[in-house]
Amino acid sequence: MIATPANPESVFTYGAPQLKFGDGASDEIGFDLSRLSVRRVLVITDAGVAATGIPQRVADQMAQFGIEARVFDGVHVEPTDESLVAAIDEARSSGPWDAYVAVGGGSAIDTAKAVNLLTTNPGELMDYINVPVGKGQAPTEPLKPLVAVPTTTGTGSESTTICVMDVLSLKVKTGISHARLRPTLAVIDPLLTFSQPPGVTAASGMDILCHALESYTARWYTTYDRKKPEQRVPYCGSNPISDMWSEKALTLLAGSFRRAVRHGDDAHARADMAMAATFAGMGFGNAGVHIPHANAYPIAGRVKDFHPKDYPAGEAMVPHGMSVALTAPEAFRFTFDAAPERHVRAAQLLAPNAGQPTSPDQFLPMVLTDLMRDIDIPNGIAAVGFDEGDIPELVAGTMKQQRLLATCPREVTDDDIAGIFTRSMSLW
Ligand SMILES: NC(=O)c1ccc[n+]([C@@H]2O[C@H](COP(=O)([O-])OP(=O)(O)OC[C@H]3O[C@@H](n4cnc5c(N)ncnc54)[C@H](O)[C@@H]3O)[C@@H](O)[C@H]2O)c1
């Protein structure tokens, strides 16, 4: 367990973007940008979202405010360093742009964050990627306004300071993390999320759920050594404010997750999921996430030949929310002893009518696997193509995610992670 520090932390931090939430909120983006004296806007999206017509509608609606908006639909679903560089090149050659509007899921929003950074600051993508993969440089120049308009109910990227990508040559998922990446305005319009197919609703919903559970069970902020002001990081551990967001997100998921997957036209369920994603984003964006997200990086980065339903055909991938979910039941069995009451409370919020098993450490894993089975998430990492021989490389990939493991409520060794992967081969 984590030892009590001699000089414990007494401060936690909280950051969030300006936020507009509700049916029709996306109709007001032109007005909002006109207040910032914006004239030329690049709308950034992927081809699947573009096919719904939503990004063009957002772009067209800006014309009445004298704003020229162009749609770029070249975002790669689950961005890579190469896809980000291509988007940056496109924005540099067609710019300058006064502002960016990201319309889509985490893939579009993260791409827009990278485009915004690299069209306002000198250097190249690798200069800003977290060490040890990149140089971890901080931006020196202010960024342009970025409006983030999520069309999935999942990542919370509209609220966070992070941009995630696969670095193809190294087969690792990593990112850029800096407060200036946080969008200027998050516009969450539940009406834009109805067209998500069931597979996307299920995977991205598991991302919400794990954001809420991981930030709720993250290492408590006072168990760290006291930091100097210049040492503060966005992820400060669980704290009273992030707890509030996480608990509320769990309650919303309990009522609406299965329904949103099975009945995509249920307005109440879609609105609850959009609210849950926003709440969980506010929680984890400040408290942090831990083992399931750290494991997700090598699971997604080392995919072999898995082709999920409802995602772009022809490309092997384990979608982000799915890759996070696959080891979550075993991760929470492992962290149970660090905060038993929190694990039990989370399970109760998520399944208020479930009977509690005799052994309380089984409760949260049981509630999670019941849900995953119901919404068609694969049964463990073997079901997405991994076998026992892959475990050493998966463990090595997880242990590189020290920024995330720093918020784990227990010390984690290579053997602990290997055990979690082994027990996650098949979950039920
Ligand atoms: N920056 C962060 O804080 C953060 C947090 C978590 C995840 N992420 C990243 O976000 C990415 C995953 O994002 P995601 O789960 O939101 O999905 P996504 O953006 O990858 O989209 C998934 C699929 O759903 C389609 N889609 C999206 N909205 C739709 C709609 N309304 N109607 C029809 N189709 C729709 C897309 O075309 C795509 O094929 C990953 O790269 C992940 O690493 C970032």
The ligand as a Tripos MOL2 file, in Angstrom:
@<TRIPOS>MOLECULE
LIG
   44    48     1     0     0
SMALL
NO_CHARGES

@<TRIPOS>ATOM
      1 N1         -8.2870   13.6680  -25.2490 N.am      1 LIG1
      2 C1         -8.8840   12.9580  -24.3220 C.2       1 LIG1
      3 O1         -9.0890   13.3920  -23.2060 O.2       1 LIG1
      4 C2         -9.3360   11.5850  -24.6750 C.ar      1 LIG1
      5 C3         -9.9610   10.7940  -23.6990 C.ar      1 LIG1
      6 C4        -10.3670    9.5130  -24.0720 C.ar      1 LIG1
      7 C5        -10.1660    9.0540  -25.3740 C.ar      1 LIG1
      8 N2         -9.5360    9.8310  -26.2900 N.ar      1 LIG1
      9 C6         -9.2930    9.3770  -27.6680 C.3       1 LIG1
     10 O2        -10.5160    9.5390  -28.4100 O.3       1 LIG1
     11 C7        -10.5530    8.5590  -29.4660 C.3       1 LIG1
     12 C8        -11.8620    7.7910  -29.4180 C.3       1 LIG1
     13 O3        -12.9350    8.6910  -29.5390 O.3       1 LIG1
     14 P1        -14.4740    8.2280  -29.4990 P.3       1 LIG1
     15 O4        -14.6280    7.0270  -28.6720 O.co2     1 LIG1
     16 O5        -15.2490    9.4470  -29.1520 O.co2     1 LIG1
     17 O6        -14.7820    7.7820  -30.9900 O.3       1 LIG1
     18 P2        -14.2230    8.2580  -32.4130 P.3       1 LIG1
     19 O7        -14.0880    9.7180  -32.4980 O.co2     1 LIG1
     20 O8        -12.9890    7.4560  -32.6880 O.co2     1 LIG1
     21 O9        -15.4070    7.7770  -33.3590 O.3       1 LIG1
     22 C9        -15.7270    6.4060  -33.4420 C.3       1 LIG1
     23 C10       -16.5560    6.1000  -34.6780 C.3       1 LIG1
     24 O10       -17.8640    6.6310  -34.5030 O.3       1 LIG1
     25 C11       -18.2290    7.4270  -35.6250 C.3       1 LIG1
     26 N3        -19.1430    8.4630  -35.0970 N.ar      1 LIG1
     27 C12       -18.8740    9.3820  -34.1560 C.ar      1 LIG1
     28 N4        -19.9640   10.0950  -33.8600 N.ar      1 LIG1
     29 C13       -20.9540    9.6330  -34.6600 C.ar      1 LIG1
     30 C14       -22.3130    9.9680  -34.8230 C.ar      1 LIG1
     31 N5        -22.9250   10.9040  -34.0870 N.pl3     1 LIG1
     32 N6        -23.0180    9.2950  -35.7590 N.ar      1 LIG1
     33 C15       -22.4430    8.3040  -36.5080 C.ar      1 LIG1
     34 N7        -21.1660    7.9270  -36.3710 N.ar      1 LIG1
     35 C16       -20.4210    8.5780  -35.4470 C.ar      1 LIG1
     36 C17       -16.9370    7.9350  -36.2050 C.3       1 LIG1
     37 O11       -17.0740    8.2370  -37.5830 O.3       1 LIG1
     38 C18       -16.0220    6.7340  -35.9570 C.3       1 LIG1
     39 O12       -16.1410    5.8020  -37.0040 O.3       1 LIG1
     40 C19        -9.3490    7.6630  -29.2750 C.3       1 LIG1
     41 O13        -8.3120    8.0660  -30.1330 O.3       1 LIG1
     42 C20        -8.9670    7.9080  -27.8260 C.3       1 LIG1
     43 O14        -7.6260    7.6310  -27.5380 O.3       1 LIG1
     44 C21        -9.1390   11.0980  -25.9590 C.ar      1 LIG1
@<TRIPOS>BOND
     1     1     2 1
     2     2     3 2
     3     2     4 1
     4     4     5 ar
     5     4    44 ar
     6     5     6 ar
     7     6     7 ar
     8     7     8 ar
     9     8     9 1
    10     8    44 ar
    11     9    10 1
    12     9    42 1
    13    10    11 1
    14    11    12 1
    15    11    40 1
    16    12    13 1
    17    13    14 1
    18    14    15 2
    19    14    16 1
    20    14    17 1
    21    17    18 1
    22    18    19 2
    23    18    20 1
    24    18    21 1
    25    21    22 1
    26    22    23 1
    27    23    24 1
    28    23    38 1
    29    24    25 1
    30    25    26 1
    31    25    36 1
    32    26    27 ar
    33    26    35 ar
    34    27    28 ar
    35    28    29 ar
    36    29    30 ar
    37    29    35 ar
    38    30    31 1
    39    30    32 ar
    40    32    33 ar
    41    33    34 ar
    42    34    35 ar
    43    36    37 1
    44    36    38 1
    45    38    39 1
    46    40    41 1
    47    40    42 1
    48    42    43 1
@<TRIPOS>SUBSTRUCTURE
     1 LIG1         1 GROUP 0 **** ****
